[in-house]
Amino acid sequence: MAKPNKKGPDKTVNIYCNKCRSQLLKYRKGGKGSLIKCFVERIVDDYTLSPGICPNCGCMYARETLIRGVPALKIVGGKVTVK
């Protein structure tokens, strides 16, 4: 399978915890669909202390995994809000 572009899209989205509404990530997202995975190389700003865990409420919002051979965060459904 093809690897994602390193540069990625220009459009950035802010990702918030759905439980406590604190900002988790600023991410370069491509396409119109819902957020399912975040490639680590496309993350612009990371406001968390450990990957996949909200720093404010401690909720686990994503799991670290490899997708197409590239490190990524697999988002748990209903745990984050994208604006």
KOLKOL-504580 format. One record per residue (C-alpha): residue number from 1; residue in three letters; x, y, z negated. Coordinates in pm, whole numbers, always signed. Example, Ala and Ser with C-alpha at 12.3 -4.5 7.8 and 13.67 -1.06 7.14 Angstrom:
BEGIN
PT   num   residu       xx       yy       zz
PT     1      ALA    +1230     -450     -780
PT     2      SER    +1367     -106     -714
END
This chain:
BEGIN
PT   num   residu       xx       yy       zz
PT     1      MET       +0       +0       +0
PT     2      ALA     +103     +358      +57
PT     3      LYS     +238     +565     -230
PT     4      PRO      +75     +900     -313
PT     5      ASN     +237    +1221     -187
PT     6      LYS     +494    +1359     -431
PT     7      LYS     +390    +1720     -375
PT     8      GLY      +21    +1641     -382
PT     9      PRO     -265    +1886     -328
PT    10      ASP     -257    +2255     -420
PT    11      LYS     -588    +2253     -612
PT    12      THR     -542    +2213     -989
PT    13      VAL     -809    +2105    -1236
PT    14      ASN     -815    +2130    -1614
PT    15      ILE     -890    +1810    -1803
PT    16      TYR    -1057    +1837    -2146
PT    17      CYS    -1141    +1584    -2418
PT    18      ASN    -1515    +1512    -2411
PT    19      LYS    -1530    +1471    -2789
PT    20      CYS    -1347    +1777    -2925
PT    21      ARG    -1319    +1990    -2605
PT    22      SER     -942    +2047    -2640
PT    23      GLN     -739    +2078    -2320
PT    24      LEU     -536    +1768    -2236
PT    25      LEU     -385    +1815    -1889
PT    26      LYS     -358    +2044    -1590
PT    27      TYR     -357    +1814    -1285
PT    28      ARG     -325    +1852     -905
PT    29      LYS     -630    +1659     -786
PT    30      GLY     -710    +1573     -428
PT    31      GLY    -1054    +1498     -288
PT    32      LYS    -1407    +1556     -411
PT    33      GLY    -1464    +1239     -613
PT    34      SER    -1464    +1183     -985
PT    35      LEU    -1140    +1155    -1182
PT    36      ILE    -1043     +790    -1221
PT    37      LYS     -664     +804    -1242
PT    38      CYS     -394    +1066    -1290
PT    39      PHE      -58    +1007    -1126
PT    40      VAL     +214    +1121    -1368
PT    41      GLU     +408    +1303    -1093
PT    42      ARG     +103    +1524    -1018
PT    43      ILE      +57    +1645    -1378
PT    44      VAL     +145    +2016    -1394
PT    45      ASP     +105    +2079    -1770
PT    46      ASP      +71    +1813    -2040
PT    47      TYR      -74    +1937    -2371
PT    48      THR      -67    +1596    -2544
PT    49      LEU     +196    +1455    -2780
PT    50      SER     +167    +1095    -2658
PT    51      PRO      +24     +994    -2319
PT    52      GLY     -341     +892    -2320
PT    53      ILE     -426    +1013    -2673
PT    54      CYS     -594    +1343    -2760
PT    55      PRO     -374    +1549    -2997
PT    56      ASN     -673    +1705    -3175
PT    57      CYS     -910    +1415    -3250
PT    58      GLY     -689    +1110    -3179
PT    59      CYS     -932     +967    -2922
PT    60      MET     -780     +740    -2656
PT    61      TYR     -883     +884    -2320
PT    62      ALA     -647     +693    -2084
PT    63      ARG     -416     +391    -2052
PT    64      GLU      -68     +396    -1900
PT    65      THR      -43     +170    -1595
PT    66      LEU     +122     +128    -1255
PT    67      ILE      -96     +204     -953
PT    68      ARG      +61     +128     -613
PT    69      GLY     +396     +101     -792
PT    70      VAL     +373     +454     -934
PT    71      PRO     +321     +540    -1305
PT    72      ALA      -29     +669    -1371
PT    73      LEU     -289     +726    -1644
PT    74      LYS     -607     +523    -1592
PT    75      ILE     -892     +733    -1732
PT    76      VAL    -1146     +565    -1966
PT    77      GLY    -1498     +644    -1845
PT    78      GLY    -1682     +922    -2027
PT    79      LYS    -1384    +1035    -2237
PT    80      VAL    -1279    +1342    -2036
PT    81      THR    -1440    +1644    -1870
PT    82      VAL    -1295    +1806    -1557
PT    83      LYS    -1333    +2178    -1477
END
